[in-house]
Amino acid sequence: MKKTVKPVVSAIASAVCMGLGQLLNKQIAKGIIYIVINMFLVIFAIPRILNGIEGLVTLGTVPMKQHSLFLMVYGILSIIVLIYILWFYITNIIDAYKKAKLKEIGQEVPGIKEEFRSFLHKSTSLLMLLPGLIAVSLVVILPLIFSIMIGFTDYDLYHQPPAKLLNWVGLENFKEIFTISSWAKTFWGILIWTIEWTVLSSILPYAVGIFLAVILNNPKIKFKRVLKTIYILPWAIPGYIAILVWRGLFDTSYGLINKFLENIFQIEQIPWLQETNTARIALLIVSIWVGFSFPFMISDSIMKSIPSDLYEAAKLDGATSFHCFWRITFPLLMFSIAPIFIMSLSGAFNNFNLIYLFTGGGPPNLDYQGAGNTDILISWLFKMTFNIMKYNYASAISLMIFFVVAAFSIYNFRHTRNYTEEDIMK
């Protein structure tokens, strides 16, 4: 009887040097391939990876010759590559163990050609996903990790590599945002308005859209197709064009809205975009106009699918039109719209385009650090990055925003999952 290597011994051998376990299992060609790869990694790849990780830890030691940002990117890339290498290393150990296990129970170990064919057959989907996985690592994961790490450095106007190297400061940026009075006042003021804006700019378009859908589905309403076309038009117009048009309409000097109010109601010019309250009201009006078409279309479609028997039975029991809407129409609408509405809340929280194009964050607030009275967190981050160059604070606040939005979305999606038809008809 042929002597066989124990699976554990083969796995340990491959752990010491990739390919040794395969050689012990008499897989000569496969073992040589693994050994060649191992030599390449040890001689060429691993030293460069360790050098990259060292640069990530130190962020450079020689100004003008080393660039902290480049070292950070190189370090992150080194860690990503190291993860792929570790995955390959572990698969090598598992492979050695499994093949030794086959020999131990008396089964024949497939040759290199058979294994290659089996690999192509079983891993076709993985091979097809591999280019996308690499692209995601470079285009998504790498920039994301880089942005997060900036929040733990002192990268700002006064620390610009390569003239000055960056330093790791831990949680100092997060602490300063809440402890330095000017920054704390700005943060809390903008956060409160951001929450108000998120709620109002999400609820109002949906309320208007549902209201118009209810009106349109009234049998007494005529010209339904014409009205439906009109209601959908705002959705057909590119958002940035609509916002710029509305900005012109709300202009204090030549805007048509002020001209209309002055000619019809004898109201003097309203400084829509120059005062805080009026600017915020104008923002909400524009958000309604830009956003109501989508919930209108969804609500209209849902209402057409509601069985008429439900309304007839309710009216036989003495229900009014309001009761029919509140007890039948609205719950069924919410059952379908709730997940989409949650997504709209997340979108409104980060609605940069509307703020930037319509008010630019203004009117200015002298008590704020680089922000205006209509700035939300995302537009403030933009100004913080490009105007006052507080990259570290911007990254820290971005990280906090991410956790808040992610936690809110996960919580609501988990709870809307439990929202069943039985519940809505109670």
Buried (B, 14 or more C-beta within 10 A) or exposed (E): EEEBBBBEBBBBBBBEBBBBBBBBBBBEEBBBBBBEBBEEBEEEBBEEBEBBBEBBEBBBEEEEEBBBBEBBBBBBBBBBBBEEBEEBBEEBBEBBBBBBBBBEEEEEBBEBEEBEEEEEEEEEEEEEEEEEEEEEBEEEBBEEBBBBBBBBBBBBEEBBBBEBBBBEBEEBBBEBBEEBEEBBBBBEBBBEBBBEBBEBBBBBBBEBBBBBBBEBBEEEEEEBEEBBEEBBEBBEBEBEEBBEEBBEBBBBEEBEBBBEBEEEEEEEEBEBBEBBEBBBBBBBBBBBBBBBBBBBBBBBEBBEEBEEEBBEEBEEEEBEEEEBBEBBBBBBBBBBBBBEBBBBBBEBBBBEBBBBBBBBBBBBBEEBBBBBBBBBBBBBBBBBBEEBBBBBBBBBBBBBBEEBBEEBBEEBEEEBEEBEEEEBEE
